[in-house]
Amino acid sequence: MKLTTTTWLTVDGVMQGLGAPDEDRRGGFERGGWVAPHVDDEAMAFLHQVYQRADAFLFGRRTYEIFAGYWGVMPDPERDPIAGPLNVRPKYVASTTLTAPRWAHTTVLSGDVAAGVRELKAGPAGELQVHGSGVLIRWLLGNQLVDEITLLTVPVIVGQGTRLFPGTGPDTALDLVRSRSTPKGVTIQVYRPTGRPRYESAAQTPST
């Protein structure tokens, strides 16, 4: 099973509190709800296609609880192209503290998460999707478990908040697979990790 990640972020790399002002105020974040003014029909059509092709979902605990509290309680979820897949397809949560998930079709990966994810990836062909879950994405990348990264970059700089890639962390080389932009300026890039980057060595001083 291919493991893919899909992340909304700002030009300055922030992924915190995209949906609503009070979605995530950790660290005093006050600029939530930045994605809505930039979402257009083309961006949503792309996102709907992503969710529709999912065979299973993998979450960190915080994103899981946000999704469960919104998509998990939506009336008539089968009528929605995002809520439908989320409610009926298997969901896995990487957490050592979640013990009694209430969202149907949820399995908690609480032991050796890396082994659990590798077991899922070794299963039947399909797509295991990660949405949000920044800490989990960074951990998955550090353990070479990500097959494809999709970034939906919104044309705004919010100037504060949690970034997908912080100031320090593992380095990863990427191949650009697909790229496009929508009428309201959301750029959609799909990347494939290819291992460690290659760095230019210091230029040698020519001999005289």
C-alpha positions in Angstrom: 0.0 0.0 0.0 1.4 3.4 -1.0 1.6 5.9 1.9 0.8 9.5 0.8 0.5 12.8 2.7 -1.7 15.7 1.9 -1.1 19.1 3.6 -2.6 22.6 3.3 0.0 25.2 4.2 0.8 28.9 3.8 3.7 30.3 1.8 5.6 30.6 5.0 5.0 26.9 5.7 2.3 27.2 8.5 -0.2 24.4 8.7 -1.8 25.3 12.1 -5.5 26.3 12.4 -6.3 26.4 8.7 -10.0 25.7 9.0 -11.4 28.0 11.7 -10.3 30.7 14.1 -10.7 28.4 17.1 -9.5 25.2 15.5 -6.1 25.2 17.1 -4.9 28.1 19.3 -1.9 26.3 20.8 1.1 28.6 21.5 -1.2 31.6 21.4 -2.0 31.2 17.6 -4.5 33.9 16.7 -4.7 33.7 12.9 -6.7 30.6 12.3 -9.1 30.2 9.4 -6.7 31.3 6.7 -7.6 28.7 4.0 -11.2 29.5 3.3 -10.8 32.8 1.3 -8.5 30.9 -1.1 -10.4 27.7 -1.7 -12.1 27.5 -5.1 -14.0 24.8 -7.0 -10.8 23.5 -8.7 -9.0 23.0 -5.4 -12.0 21.3 -3.8 -12.4 19.0 -6.9 -8.8 18.0 -6.5 -9.2 17.3 -2.8 -12.4 15.3 -3.3 -10.5 13.1 -5.8 -7.8 12.5 -3.2 -10.2 11.4 -0.5 -12.2 9.2 -2.9 -9.2 7.1 -3.9 -8.1 6.5 -0.3 -8.2 2.9 0.9 -7.3 3.8 4.5 -6.3 6.8 6.6 -3.5 7.3 9.1 -3.6 10.1 11.7 -1.8 11.6 14.6 -4.0 11.9 17.7 -4.7 15.6 17.5 -5.7 15.6 13.8 -7.8 12.4 14.4 -9.7 14.1 17.2 -10.4 17.3 15.1 -11.6 15.1 12.1 -13.7 12.9 14.4 -15.4 15.9 15.9 -16.2 17.4 12.5 -16.4 14.7 9.8 -17.3 11.9 12.2 -20.5 13.6 13.3 -21.6 15.0 10.0 -25.2 14.0 9.2 -25.6 11.9 6.0 -21.8 11.5 5.5 -22.4 9.4 2.5 -23.5 12.5 0.6 -20.2 14.2 1.1 -17.1 13.3 -0.9 -14.8 13.7 2.0 -17.0 12.6 5.0 -18.1 9.5 3.1 -14.6 7.9 2.7 -13.5 9.0 6.2 -16.5 7.4 7.9 -16.5 4.0 6.2 -12.8 3.2 5.4 -10.3 2.0 8.0 -8.6 4.6 10.1 -5.4 4.1 12.0 -4.1 6.5 14.8 -0.5 6.6 15.9 -0.9 7.3 19.6 0.3 6.0 23.0 -2.5 7.8 24.9 -5.7 7.1 22.9 -7.3 4.0 24.3 -11.0 4.1 23.4 -11.6 5.7 20.0 -15.3 6.4 19.3 -15.1 6.8 15.6 -16.1 3.6 13.8 -13.5 1.6 11.9 -10.6 3.0 14.0 -7.5 1.1 15.1 -4.9 2.6 17.4 -1.2 1.9 16.7 0.2 2.2 20.2 3.2 -0.2 20.2 5.9 -0.2 17.6 4.4 2.4 15.2 7.0 1.9 12.6 6.4 -1.8 12.4 2.7 -1.2 12.3 3.0 1.2 9.4 5.3 -1.1 7.5 2.8 -3.9 8.0 0.0 -1.7 6.5 2.3 -0.7 3.6 3.0 -4.4 2.9 -0.7 -5.1 2.6 -2.8 -5.2 -0.6 -2.2 -2.5 -3.2 -4.0 0.8 -2.5 -3.4 4.1 -0.8 -2.9 4.9 2.9 -3.4 8.6 3.3 -2.2 11.0 6.0 -4.0 14.4 6.3 -2.8 17.1 8.6 -0.8 15.4 11.4 2.4 17.4 11.0 4.3 15.7 13.8 3.4 12.3 12.3 4.4 13.4 8.8 7.9 14.5 10.0 8.3 11.2 11.9 7.2 9.2 8.8 9.7 11.1 6.6 12.5 10.6 9.1 11.8 6.8 9.0 11.6 6.7 5.2 8.0 5.6 5.2 6.4 8.2 2.9 6.0 7.4 -0.8 4.4 10.6 -2.0 3.9 14.2 -0.6 1.1 16.5 -1.8 1.3 20.2 -0.7 -1.5 22.6 -1.3 0.1 26.0 -0.8 -2.2 28.9 -0.1 -1.1 32.4 -1.2 -0.8 34.0 2.2 1.8 34.6 4.8 0.4 34.4 8.3 3.6 35.1 10.2 3.0 32.8 13.2 2.1 29.2 14.0 3.3 25.6 13.7 5.1 24.9 10.4 5.1 21.6 8.6 8.9 21.7 8.5 10.5 23.4 11.5 13.9 25.0 11.7 15.7 21.8 12.2 14.9 18.2 11.2 15.9 15.4 8.8 16.7 16.4 5.2 15.0 14.8 2.2 15.4 15.1 -1.5 12.3 15.3 -3.6 11.3 14.7 -7.2 8.5 16.9 -8.5 5.8 14.6 -10.0 3.0 17.0 -10.8 2.4 20.7 -10.4 -0.6 23.0 -11.0 -2.3 26.1 -9.7 -6.0 27.0 -9.2 -7.9 30.2 -10.1 -7.5 31.6 -6.6 -3.8 30.9 -6.5 -3.5 27.6 -4.6 -0.5 25.8 -5.9 -0.7 22.0 -5.8 2.6 20.1 -5.9 3.1 16.4 -5.7 6.5 15.1 -4.7 8.2 11.8 -4.4 11.0 11.4 -1.7 14.2 10.1 -3.2 16.5 9.8 -0.1 19.1 12.2 1.2 19.8 15.4 -0.8 23.2 15.9 -2.5 25.1 18.9 -1.4 27.7 20.7 -3.4 31.2 20.3 -2.0 33.3 23.4 -1.3 35.0 24.7 -4.3 38.7 23.9 -4.4 41.2 26.7 -4.7 42.8 26.5 -8.1 46.5 25.8 -8.0 48.9 28.6 -9.2 
